[in-house]
Structures are given as structure tokens and as C-alpha cells.
């Protein structure tokens, strides 16, 4: 029994790879080289926004190394690619050669139908956001921006050609810790799904795919596009709320609401 994991190359991706390796089933890693973890600000914004941009991504880097440790990958067969190679014959051959019971993705670009067809077992994606409320891109940023930090979470769902729209396998939310900023909150969501992945994978292997109850989306929800994000959004997080939106929520200043998640345990 085997798992193929296709992922990005940031600390959170390496952490999830280690969690999957802990099951003893991870046989192959395919790592897509993503954008710089600490990007430079756009040239066409003013000095104040450039400062906020640098602060935002520096805090992300600090939080990820604090929560996930150094960039450390498990000792399994590893294939490094760029995005242009993701849906090539090279990658397809690697999937077919492993013949995984579970193909799972996290933090890579979308797989084509032809690439998905190379795996005959279960096909899951780990989405850094709660579907259907937060589908698409940058979906650990938008809940805090929308003053809903309690909706910062993770969704494991079936892989399809519709972005983050496959039937839900399992969901979790980040625990809210007083004093956490946006990036600590996002990291806690990843830690939470990492803690639960071995049990979820164990269900699949010990009880079979039929034991996994999947929930089709009753609504398309909201699809957030990467192009919708602007450095100006950082003003609300860092200047108006001083990156303490979690505390505002815990103090009841942003209202309260209950979430109904789809969980296997």
C-alpha cells in the first residue's frame, strides 16, 4: 500500500510530508518549486505599503519556522519539478510506476484529467481553507480580513477539475490562541490537519474507502482568486487591528458563530 504526495516546497508543505511519512505509507514525494517564501514587494506601491508587505511575509516566514521547524523532508523517493512539468509525461510516469492507493496533493497547481487518471486509487487534495466558504487562493488570509478568524481551517476533499469543489472528506479548524497573529493562526490550522492525517489515512487503509463518508457541497460557496489580493488589504490587518483579530474575536467584539464541519472522527 502506498501514497504519492504532490506538494509545494515551503515549510508547511514539508511538515505535511513528514506527517504522511509517519504513516509508513508514503512512497514518493513530488515537490513543485513555488514562489519565493519571502517575496519582494511590488515596485509600483508606495513606501508604506512596501513596509507592510515586507512585515507580512516576514511574519509568515517567522511563524512557519516557529511552528514547523527547519525545511526538512522525509527520507523517501523525491522528484523535484517546476510548475511547467507538473502535468507532463515525466510526472505521469512517476505516478503510474508507484500505482498509489492514495494520491494526495497540497500546495501545488492543479492536476489535469490525464494526470489524475494515472492514479486508480483514492485522490485527495488538502486545501488550506474551509470549503465552501473559503475556496481558491490565499484562503488563510481572507477569514481574518473578513473578521471571521474562527473559519481559518483545512479541508481534505476529492480531487476534481473544479477548484476546491470535490466532495469533502474531512475538515478541521485552527484552535484560537490568545495573542496569535494571522500567520500563527494559519500555522495552527496546518498543525491540526497534520495531527489528524495519520488517523484519516489509517481509516482508509484499515477499513477501506467505503468507510470514508464524503459530503458533496450543497453550495458553490465563495471562490477567492489570487488576483483579488492587494497589498492595501494589509492595512486592515496590521494598522487597524494591529494583527490581533483573534483576540478581538475571543473578546466577543466581532460576534460569534458556530460552524458545522464534516469530520470522520
Number of C-alpha atoms within 10 A of each C-alpha: 12 18 26 26 26 27 26 24 20 21 22 24 23 21 23 24 23 17 20 23 21 13 15 12 19 24 18 24 23 22 25 22 15 16 10 9 13 14 11 11 17 11 8 8 12 10 11 10 18 18 11 20 24 15 14 19 17 16 17 20 16 13 22 23 16 13 16 19 14 12 14 14 17 18 12 12 11 16 14 16 16 12 15 9 13 22 17 14 12 12 19 18 13 16 24 14 11 16 18 24 19 22 24 21 25 21 19 20 16 20 17 13 12 12 18 18 14 19 20 14 15 15 20 22 25 24 25 26 30 24 29 18 16 26 22 20 20 17 25 24 21 20 21 24 17 11 17 17 27 20 25 28 28 27 28 30 24 21 24 18 12 8 13 28 21 20 20 25 21 24 23 21 23 21 16 18 13 15 14 17 21 26 21 20 27 29 23 23 24 27 21 17 24 19 14 17 20 18 14 18 19 14 17 17 16 9 11 11 14 9 12 16 13 18 15 12 13 8 10 12 13 12 17 16 12 11 8 9 14 9 14 14 16 19 17 15 22 17 10 11 14 11 21 17 26 24 19 17 19 16 12 10 11 15 11 11 8 7 8 6 14 16 17 15 8
